[in-house]
Amino acid sequence: MSRDPSSRDPHDAREFQAALGDRTERVRKPIASDDRDNRSQATEPAGDRENIEARKRHPLRDEREDLPRAYYFRDRSYLLRDSQLHSLEEIGKFRVIAVEDLAKHAYGGDRQRMEREIGQLARRYLVTDRTVEIPQKKTLRVVTLTKAGHRLLRKTNQVPDDQPIYHGLAKPREIKHDADLYRLYQKEASRIEADGGRLVRVILDYELKRNLNRDLARLGPQRDSLDAKEEIAEKHSLGVVNGKIPVPDLRVEYETPELELRHVDLELATREYRPRALAAKAAAGFSIYGRSDDASRLRRILDEREITAQILTL
């Protein structure tokens, strides 16, 4: 589900609330992408395993040891623990995260500590913490960075220069889908690390689409040329399917035990996906995940089109 790459600061609550108010024929395989066909047959890890892997990546120190340190930006100082900086980093990389998932993966299930620390970040205007309405008359509590949080995160050099980070929401109507990408990443990250890989970078579709569209615009009159389009797609390690370049929701770059840089492209499909769009994502070689209540319908769509691809359960 590709979105417009523009960003908005959610600090203004009024603005935020107003915004709420056939089988493929031609495919160019991505370069250095992860081949998931064989791996996807393995048994999926349990939630406990994801928690363990997350703690290995970012060990949560005891609060008595994780003492706050002062960080200065412009004319303000912020006393932050390492765990709070890690939360800012996670939120920035994924744009929006459900509070429940942040507690599970960033705080090892320590909900009380997460509440304290996110509350402190919100009072310092570094994050926005709010509950929004989602489909089926449900609500979802999420956190995003503010502009100040984004600037502070860059200032502290907590993330590499080539790691995109975001603040605000691009499309509030897709907030549930976007928030679920963090859980999707955790599942795939546990798979990669179980195979001895090392996580390197996360790229959302905002960044992929922006870079792709920039290069396509430079083609000028040749923009509709299939050969030129395939060349651009290859540059971005993507493929051309029926004359178009599908873009995944999420790309995870990692290093193999042999020190080879690879990536896997992930798509979170929903029941609203049209069969043709789902078929194109599968033909592009993306690893496709679906929520448990959507998975059976998505599998049926692929079976009807005789497409060999597995729908992994989020």
C-alpha positions as CSV (number, residue, x, y, z in Angstrom):
1,M,0.0,0.0,0.0
2,S,2.0,2.9,-1.3
3,R,1.4,6.4,0.1
4,D,2.4,10.0,-0.6
5,P,5.8,10.7,0.9
6,S,4.8,14.1,2.3
7,S,5.1,14.6,6.0
8,R,3.0,16.5,8.5
9,D,3.7,17.6,12.1
10,P,0.9,16.1,14.3
11,H,1.6,18.6,17.1
12,D,-1.4,20.6,16.1
13,A,-4.3,18.4,17.3
14,R,-6.9,20.4,15.4
15,E,-5.2,19.8,12.1
16,F,-4.8,16.1,12.9
17,Q,-8.5,15.6,13.9
18,A,-9.6,17.4,10.7
19,A,-7.4,15.1,8.6
20,L,-9.0,12.0,10.2
21,G,-12.6,13.8,9.8
22,D,-4.4,-12.5,-14.6
23,R,-1.1,-13.7,-14.1
24,T,1.6,-11.2,-14.6
25,E,3.4,-11.1,-17.9
26,R,6.7,-9.4,-17.4
27,V,8.8,-9.3,-14.3
28,R,12.3,-8.1,-13.6
29,K,13.7,-9.8,-10.5
30,P,15.1,-7.5,-7.8
31,I,18.9,-7.6,-7.4
32,A,20.4,-8.9,-4.2
33,S,17.0,-9.5,-2.7
34,D,16.2,-12.3,-0.3
35,D,14.6,-15.4,-1.9
36,R,11.8,-16.2,0.5
37,D,10.2,-19.1,-1.4
38,N,12.1,-21.8,0.4
39,R,12.5,-20.0,3.7
40,S,8.8,-19.2,3.9
41,Q,8.0,-22.9,4.3
42,A,9.6,-22.9,7.8
43,T,7.5,-22.8,10.9
44,E,6.8,-19.2,12.0
45,P,8.3,-18.1,15.3
46,A,6.1,-17.5,18.3
47,G,5.6,-14.1,19.9
48,D,7.9,-15.0,22.8
49,R,10.7,-15.6,20.3
50,E,10.2,-12.2,18.8
51,N,10.4,-10.6,22.3
52,I,13.6,-12.5,23.0
53,E,15.2,-11.4,19.7
54,A,14.2,-7.8,20.3
55,R,15.8,-7.8,23.7
56,K,19.0,-9.2,22.2
57,R,19.1,-6.4,19.7
58,H,18.4,-3.7,22.3
59,P,19.0,-4.9,25.9
60,L,16.8,-3.0,28.3
61,R,18.9,-1.9,31.2
62,D,17.5,-1.5,34.7
63,E,16.2,2.0,35.4
64,R,18.7,2.3,38.3
65,E,21.5,1.7,35.8
66,D,20.0,3.6,32.9
67,L,20.5,7.0,34.3
68,P,19.3,10.1,32.4
69,R,21.9,12.1,30.5
70,A,21.6,15.7,29.3
71,Y,21.2,16.4,25.6
72,Y,21.2,19.9,24.3
73,F,19.4,21.3,21.2
74,R,19.3,25.0,20.5
75,D,18.3,26.7,23.8
76,R,16.8,23.6,25.5
77,S,18.2,20.7,27.4
78,Y,16.6,17.2,27.7
79,L,17.4,14.6,30.3
80,L,16.8,11.3,28.6
81,R,17.6,7.6,29.4
82,D,19.1,5.4,26.7
83,S,15.8,3.5,26.6
84,Q,14.0,6.8,25.7
85,L,16.4,7.5,23.0
86,H,15.8,4.0,21.6
87,S,12.1,4.6,21.7
88,L,12.5,7.9,19.8
89,E,14.6,6.0,17.2
90,E,12.1,3.2,16.7
91,I,9.2,5.7,16.4
92,G,11.1,7.8,14.0
93,K,12.1,4.9,11.7
94,F,8.5,3.6,11.5
95,R,6.7,7.0,11.6
96,V,3.9,5.6,13.8
97,I,3.9,2.8,16.4
98,A,1.0,1.4,18.5
99,V,1.8,1.9,22.2
100,E,1.0,-1.8,22.9
101,D,3.7,-2.9,20.3
102,L,6.2,-0.4,21.7
103,A,5.8,-1.8,25.2
104,K,6.2,-5.4,23.9
105,H,9.2,-4.9,21.7
106,A,11.1,-1.9,23.0
107,Y,10.5,-2.4,26.7
108,G,10.4,-6.2,26.8
109,G,6.7,-6.2,28.0
110,D,7.3,-3.7,30.8
111,R,4.2,-1.6,30.2
112,Q,4.6,0.5,33.4
113,R,8.1,1.7,32.5
114,M,7.0,2.4,28.9
115,E,4.1,4.5,30.2
116,R,6.4,6.5,32.5
117,E,9.0,7.2,29.8
118,I,6.6,7.9,26.9
119,G,4.7,10.2,29.2
120,Q,7.9,12.1,29.9
121,L,8.7,12.4,26.2
122,A,5.2,13.7,25.5
123,R,5.4,16.3,28.2
124,R,8.6,17.5,26.6
125,Y,6.9,17.7,23.2
126,L,9.2,15.1,21.7
127,V,6.4,12.7,20.9
128,T,2.7,12.9,20.3
129,D,0.7,10.2,22.2
130,R,-3.0,10.0,21.3
131,T,-5.9,7.6,20.7
132,V,-7.5,7.5,17.3
133,E,-10.5,5.8,15.8
134,I,-9.9,2.9,13.4
135,P,-12.3,0.7,11.4
136,Q,-15.0,-1.5,13.0
137,K,-15.6,1.2,15.7
138,K,-12.4,0.4,17.5
139,T,-9.6,2.7,18.8
140,L,-5.9,2.6,18.7
141,R,-3.4,4.4,20.8
142,V,-0.3,5.4,18.9
143,V,2.8,7.5,19.2
144,T,4.6,9.6,16.6
145,L,7.6,12.0,16.7
146,T,7.0,15.8,16.7
147,K,9.3,18.1,14.8
148,A,11.3,18.7,18.0
149,G,11.7,15.0,18.5
150,H,12.8,14.5,15.0
151,R,15.4,17.3,15.2
152,L,16.7,16.1,18.6
153,L,17.1,12.5,17.3
154,R,19.2,13.7,14.4
155,K,21.2,16.0,16.7
156,T,22.1,13.2,19.0
157,N,23.4,11.0,16.1
158,Q,21.4,8.0,17.3
159,V,20.7,6.9,13.8
160,P,22.9,6.6,10.7
161,D,22.7,9.4,8.2
162,D,21.3,7.0,5.6
163,Q,18.5,5.8,7.9
164,P,15.3,7.8,7.1
165,I,13.3,9.0,10.1
166,Y,9.9,10.7,10.1
167,H,7.6,12.8,12.2
168,G,3.9,13.2,12.0
169,L,1.5,11.2,9.9
170,A,1.3,11.0,6.1
171,K,-2.3,9.6,5.9
172,P,-4.2,9.3,9.2
173,R,-6.8,7.1,7.5
174,E,-4.1,4.4,7.1
175,I,-2.9,4.7,10.6
176,K,-3.7,1.1,11.5
177,H,-1.9,-0.3,8.5
178,D,1.1,1.9,9.1
179,A,1.3,1.1,12.8
180,D,1.2,-2.7,12.0
181,L,4.4,-2.3,10.0
182,Y,6.4,-2.2,13.2
183,R,5.0,-5.6,14.2
184,L,5.7,-6.9,10.7
185,Y,9.3,-5.7,11.0
186,Q,9.7,-7.5,14.3
187,K,8.6,-10.8,12.8
188,E,11.0,-10.5,9.9
189,A,13.9,-9.3,12.1
190,S,13.6,-12.3,14.3
191,R,13.8,-14.5,11.2
192,I,16.9,-12.7,9.9
193,E,18.7,-12.9,13.2
194,A,17.8,-16.5,13.7
195,D,19.7,-17.2,10.5
196,G,22.7,-15.3,11.7
197,G,22.0,-12.0,9.9
198,R,22.6,-8.5,11.2
199,L,20.0,-5.8,10.7
200,V,21.3,-2.7,8.9
201,R,18.5,-0.4,7.8
202,V,14.8,0.0,7.4
203,I,13.2,1.8,4.5
204,L,9.5,2.6,4.3
205,D,7.6,3.0,1.0
206,Y,7.7,6.8,1.4
207,E,11.4,6.8,0.8
208,L,11.4,4.1,-1.9
209,K,8.6,5.9,-3.8
210,R,10.2,9.3,-3.5
211,N,13.5,8.1,-4.9
212,L,11.9,6.0,-7.6
213,N,9.6,8.9,-8.8
214,R,12.6,11.3,-8.8
215,D,14.5,9.0,-11.3
216,L,11.4,8.4,-13.4
217,A,10.8,12.1,-13.7
218,R,14.3,12.5,-15.1
219,L,13.4,10.2,-18.0
220,G,11.2,12.9,-19.5
221,P,9.6,11.7,-22.8
222,Q,11.2,8.2,-22.3
223,R,9.2,7.7,-19.1
224,D,6.8,5.3,-20.8
225,S,9.7,3.3,-22.3
226,L,9.7,-0.2,-20.9
227,D,13.5,-0.6,-21.3
228,A,14.1,2.7,-19.5
229,K,11.6,1.8,-16.8
230,E,13.3,-1.6,-16.2
231,E,16.6,0.2,-15.9
232,I,15.3,2.5,-13.2
233,A,13.6,-0.4,-11.4
234,E,16.8,-2.4,-11.4
235,K,18.7,0.6,-10.0
236,H,16.3,0.5,-7.0
237,S,16.3,-3.3,-6.8
238,L,12.7,-3.5,-7.8
239,G,11.0,-5.2,-10.7
240,V,8.6,-4.2,-13.5
241,V,5.2,-6.1,-13.5
242,N,2.9,-5.5,-16.4
243,G,4.5,-2.1,-17.2
244,K,4.5,-0.9,-13.6
245,I,6.9,-0.9,-10.7
246,P,5.4,-2.2,-7.5
247,V,6.7,-0.7,-4.3
248,P,6.7,-2.7,-1.0
249,D,5.4,-1.3,2.3
250,L,8.8,-2.0,3.9
251,R,12.3,-2.9,2.9
252,V,14.7,-4.4,5.5
253,E,18.4,-4.4,4.7
254,Y,20.6,-6.8,6.5
255,E,24.1,-8.4,6.4
256,T,24.4,-12.2,6.1
257,P,26.9,-14.2,8.1
258,E,29.0,-14.1,5.0
259,L,29.0,-10.3,5.2
260,E,26.9,-10.0,2.1
261,L,24.4,-7.1,2.0
262,R,20.9,-8.2,1.2
263,H,17.4,-7.0,1.6
264,V,13.8,-8.4,1.8
265,D,10.8,-6.5,0.6
266,L,7.7,-6.8,2.7
267,E,4.0,-6.1,2.0
268,L,1.2,-6.0,4.5
269,A,-1.9,-7.0,2.5
270,T,-5.4,-6.4,3.8
271,R,-8.9,-7.6,2.8
272,E,-9.3,-4.4,0.8
273,Y,-6.6,-5.4,-1.7
274,R,-7.9,-6.0,-5.2
275,P,-6.9,-9.4,-6.7
276,R,-4.9,-7.7,-9.5
277,A,-2.9,-5.6,-7.1
278,L,-2.2,-8.5,-4.8
279,A,-1.1,-10.6,-7.8
280,A,1.3,-7.9,-8.8
281,K,2.9,-7.7,-5.4
282,A,3.4,-11.4,-5.3
283,A,4.9,-11.4,-8.8
284,A,7.3,-8.7,-7.8
285,G,8.8,-11.1,-5.3
286,F,7.6,-9.4,-2.1
287,S,7.1,-11.4,1.1
288,I,3.4,-10.9,1.8
289,Y,1.9,-10.8,5.3
290,G,-1.7,-10.6,6.3
291,R,-3.6,-10.2,9.5
292,S,-5.0,-13.4,10.8
293,D,-8.6,-12.5,9.9
294,D,-7.5,-11.5,6.3
295,A,-5.0,-14.3,5.6
296,S,-7.5,-16.9,4.3
297,R,-9.1,-14.5,1.8
298,L,-5.7,-13.4,0.5
299,R,-4.6,-17.0,0.1
300,R,-7.8,-17.8,-1.8
301,I,-7.1,-14.9,-4.2
302,L,-3.7,-16.2,-5.0
303,D,-4.9,-19.8,-5.4
304,E,-7.6,-18.6,-7.9
305,R,-4.9,-17.0,-10.0
306,E,-2.7,-20.0,-9.7
307,I,0.1,-17.9,-8.2
308,T,2.6,-19.7,-6.0
309,A,3.2,-17.4,-3.1
310,Q,2.7,-17.8,0.6
311,I,0.7,-15.5,2.8
312,L,2.5,-15.2,6.2
313,T,0.4,-14.4,9.2
314,L,1.1,-11.2,11.1
